Amino acid sequence: MNFANRSEGKASINQLDGTTLNAGSGTINIELGNLGEVGDINLANLTTTGQVLVNANGGNIARASENSIINAGSVLFETNGSGGIGLTDAPLQLNVENLEAISGSGGAFFDVFGRCEYW
């Protein structure tokens, strides 16, 4: 994709509340590009025994609702600049074995269920 083919406005990814993206044992990769103004990634339910990779490229990574949960073997969240991961009053809810988070100045906020090893 190139800038000439991109619509105006922020690029965002919004998963509909109550929906589940289930990859079995595969990888779920959700990433905003860096063409134009970057918006946010709003996640409902993600399920895999494999990896979840989410890169907001400077935007925020948030949950779609209080019922949203991410179940995975390992998770990598990444954003930069003023971007954040979760909110203080609406942290991302996780049931994961391994978690890595690289956040911008917005910080990172999680509710973690089950066993989690930070690396």
Buried (B, 14 or more C-beta within 10 A) or exposed (E): EEEEEEEEEEBBBEBEBEEEBEBEEEEBEBEBEEBEEBBBBBBBBBBBEBBBBBBBBBBBBBBBEEEBBBBBBBBBBBBBEEBBBBBEEBBBBBBBEBBEBEBBEBEBBBEBEEEBEEE
